[in-house]
Amino acid sequence: MSTELNFMTARELARRMRDKSLSAREVLDAHLRQIDAVNEIVNAIVTLAPELAQARAAEADAAIMRGEVLGPLHGLPIAHKDLQDTAGIRTTYGSTIFANHVPLIDSLTVERIKRAGAVTIGKTNVPEFGAGSQTFNPVFGPTRNPYDLSKTCGGSSGGAAVALACGMLPIADGSDMGGSLRNPASFCNVVGFRPSPGRVPSWPQGMGWFTLSVDGPMARSVGDVALLLSALAGPDDRSPISIDEAGARFAQPLDRNFKHTRIAWLGDMGGVPFDPRVRAVVDARRSVFESLGCILDDAEPDNLSDADAIFKTLRAWSFELGQSDNLANHRDKLKDTIIWNAEQGKTLTGADISRAEQKRSELYHRARVFMQRYEFMVLPTVQVPPFDVTQPYPTEINGIPPATYIDWMRSCYYMTVLGHPAISVPAGFTPEGLPVGIQIVGRHRDDWGVLQLAHAFEQATHYAERRPALAA
């Protein structure tokens, strides 16, 4: 079975459908065949809606015959993260509480993707309520890493990352609080972009002003991530923090000359441990940025480690709100880490939350001043390579036990606290053949610049072109 269409870029697929050299039904059929061949092994797509997809693909082809293009994502197959509400398609949030839940409306992310012409084929797997960067839940079980089936794919957008890596999808949506777009991208050798808060408006959202969680794009290349972002970004008055800038800019060419661009190469960020295999892969790519003409310094904002307590406080606050009803009515159906995190939120005082917000503002301004000198920061996406799929979270990093179930994601959630756009791009492999991503962080709201540098790095390295053997 040929997989040529499955690993063609989304941009090329869309171009060929527009010029009629490919039909949307041909593209859909190729991806449905790949799902049939591979998904049972990795468990990435957990709800499949082929009849709906075929009807939508037929609409796309009929539009082209009339001389119409449905949008920038015309005819591209996509499956939505199982945290996103999809009207008429089961949405479980990875919880037995919602095992048979079918929403009546689409989330704003799904709404925009549909409006841009994409073809919805189903849902991708997540951890229970998206909690913890390891994709397993009691409804569907674990999603496996296609580069080593005994390892985790990360999370919480784990099903999306695996579906991309295996050629089951050309683009995917995800979301990110503590690394849920970036971590699975690193573990699965794809690209995951955490945009600036408000760049992709989110709705429904119980905490409309909350900036730790964002929705964003994933794909196998930076260019395809930018294409999806062009459809996702833009203002919407249902989100009070949405950025008043149209998404069309992100469909433009990403080329840029980076000569004399200053980059801060981050170290241990005040005591964050890294597995030596991860650090070796990332540090070996320093020369790539130098070859692009960048000027690199070993530097980081002062007291970046303040982000740890800030993140944990605000995360617990959000968990208390999001899980209070489930704690009261379905405690026996919640995993232990969710119960712990929500109960942490119950112990918080107003002073705890206000101090966290104050500390976050102070950290933002330290980083703002620091990045007047540096346009970008570069660091490992993750602290560990993919670990055993039966292990809920790592129990040690380079000999150091993590204090909580999320401490192994500090390299991601420190950047979350800053609120700056951050992307994970494939950077190479450990000696065992496990993927490692590199994280590029830009200035406040400079999503465009981050995509440009990530694209330049990708073009200089080509690590994303290495596919898992089972998907070939």
Number of C-alpha atoms within 10 A of each C-alpha: 8 8 16 10 19 25 21 13 17 27 20 12 23 23 16 14 22 24 11 13 9 17 22 30 23 14 20 27 18 21 25 20 15 22 23 12 14 19 21 12 15 20 21 33 28 24 19 18 15 15 10 16 24 18 12 23 27 17 18 26 23 15 15 20 12 8 10 13 20 18 16 22 26 28 35 28 28 29 29 27 28 30 23 24 27 24 15 14 23 21 26 27 23 25 22 17 14 13 15 13 16 15 16 11 14 18 18 23 25 23 15 16 25 21 16 21 22 28 27 26 26 23 28 30 36 37 29 25 19 27 23 23 29 32 30 30 20 15 19 22 15 23 34 28 33 28 25 21 15 14 20 30 38 36 32 34 36 37 35 38 38 33 31 26 29 29 25 30 29 29 28 28 28 30 27 26 22 31 33 32 35 36 36 34 37 31 32 34 34 31 32 37 34 33 29 26 25 24 26 28 26 26 19 16 14 11 14 15 13 15 16 20 22 23 27 28 27 32 29 29 27 30 24 22 26 29 24 28 25 22 25 29 26 19 19 17 11 14 19 14 19 21 20 13 11 14 20 16 14 21 18 12 11 18 11 11 12 17 13 12 18 19 24 22 20 16 18 13 20 13 9 16 23 22 16 15 18 24 20 16 20 22 16 11 16 14 12 15 20 16 14 17 15 18 17 20 13 11 15 20 20 13 12 20 17 18 23 14 14 22 24 20 21 22 19 22 22 20 21 24 14 15 21 18 11 16 17 9 10 13 15 11 14 18 15 11 15 21 20 16 22 23 18 17 23 15 11 15 11 8 9 15 17 12 14 20 16 13 15 20 14 13 21 20 13 16 21 17 11 17 20 11 12 22 18 22 25 24 23 27 32 29 25 23 25 25 20 18 21 13 11 16 20 18 15 14 17 12 10 12 13 16 10 14 17 17 21 24 21 22 24 27 25 21 25 26 23 24 23 22 25 30 31 33 29 31 27 25 21 15 9 10 11 22 27 34 33 27 28 26 28 26 23 17 17 17 22 17 19 27 26 20 25 27 21 20 23 21 13 13 15 13 20 22 15 14 18 18 10 14 20 15
